């Protein structure tokens, strides 16, 4: 099973961004997302940003993922 994860952009270098979620940092390709800026939230799947999100959407998604983790 594959799962997309909300991540926050820390900095951008060309078509890549350093993104953070849960204390972990990952380099993410941002080719598919327009107007990405540091501080924006992205839905990331397999190292690629697939959608921009509002902070509210991202935090709600992260909360749901934590609930799933705790239930397992």
GIPETA-V716962 format. One record per pair of residues at least 6 apart in sequence whose C-alpha atoms are under 7 Angstrom apart, sorted by the first residue. I is the first residue (numbers start at 1). GAP is how many residues later the second one is. D is the distance in Angstrom with one decimal. If there is no record, write none. Layout:
BEGIN
i:I gap:GAP d:D
i:I gap:GAP d:D
END
This chain:
BEGIN
i:3 gap:42 d:6.6
i:4 gap:39 d:6.1
i:4 gap:40 d:5.2
i:4 gap:41 d:4.4
i:5 gap:38 d:5.5
i:5 gap:39 d:5.1
i:5 gap:40 d:6.5
i:6 gap:35 d:6.5
i:6 gap:36 d:5.5
i:6 gap:37 d:4.4
i:6 gap:38 d:6.0
i:6 gap:52 d:5.5
i:6 gap:56 d:6.8
i:7 gap:12 d:5.7
i:7 gap:13 d:5.3
i:7 gap:14 d:5.0
i:7 gap:34 d:5.5
i:7 gap:35 d:5.3
i:7 gap:36 d:6.3
i:7 gap:37 d:6.7
i:8 gap:11 d:5.2
i:8 gap:12 d:5.2
i:8 gap:13 d:6.5
i:8 gap:31 d:6.0
i:8 gap:32 d:5.8
i:8 gap:33 d:4.4
i:8 gap:34 d:6.3
i:9 gap:8 d:6.3
i:9 gap:9 d:6.0
i:9 gap:10 d:4.4
i:9 gap:11 d:6.5
i:9 gap:28 d:7.0
i:9 gap:29 d:4.8
i:9 gap:30 d:5.2
i:9 gap:31 d:5.6
i:9 gap:32 d:6.3
i:10 gap:8 d:5.5
i:10 gap:9 d:5.4
i:10 gap:10 d:6.8
i:10 gap:28 d:5.2
i:10 gap:29 d:6.2
i:11 gap:6 d:5.6
i:11 gap:7 d:5.4
i:11 gap:27 d:5.2
i:12 gap:6 d:6.4
i:12 gap:26 d:6.8
i:15 gap:14 d:5.8
i:15 gap:15 d:5.4
i:15 gap:16 d:5.8
i:16 gap:11 d:6.5
i:16 gap:12 d:5.4
i:16 gap:13 d:4.5
i:16 gap:14 d:5.6
i:17 gap:10 d:5.6
i:17 gap:11 d:5.2
i:17 gap:12 d:6.4
i:17 gap:13 d:6.7
i:18 gap:7 d:6.5
i:18 gap:8 d:5.7
i:18 gap:9 d:4.6
i:18 gap:10 d:6.2
i:19 gap:6 d:5.5
i:19 gap:7 d:5.4
i:19 gap:8 d:6.2
i:19 gap:9 d:6.7
i:20 gap:6 d:6.4
i:28 gap:19 d:4.9
i:28 gap:20 d:5.4
i:28 gap:21 d:6.5
i:29 gap:18 d:6.2
i:29 gap:19 d:4.8
i:29 gap:20 d:6.1
i:30 gap:18 d:6.3
i:30 gap:19 d:5.2
i:32 gap:17 d:6.6
i:32 gap:18 d:6.1
i:33 gap:16 d:6.6
i:33 gap:17 d:6.6
i:33 gap:18 d:6.2
i:33 gap:19 d:6.7
i:41 gap:11 d:6.0
i:41 gap:12 d:5.3
i:41 gap:13 d:6.4
i:41 gap:14 d:6.2
i:41 gap:17 d:6.5
i:42 gap:7 d:5.9
i:42 gap:9 d:5.7
i:42 gap:10 d:4.5
i:42 gap:11 d:5.5
i:43 gap:6 d:5.7
i:43 gap:7 d:5.8
i:43 gap:8 d:5.2
i:43 gap:9 d:6.3
i:43 gap:10 d:6.8
i:44 gap:6 d:5.9
END
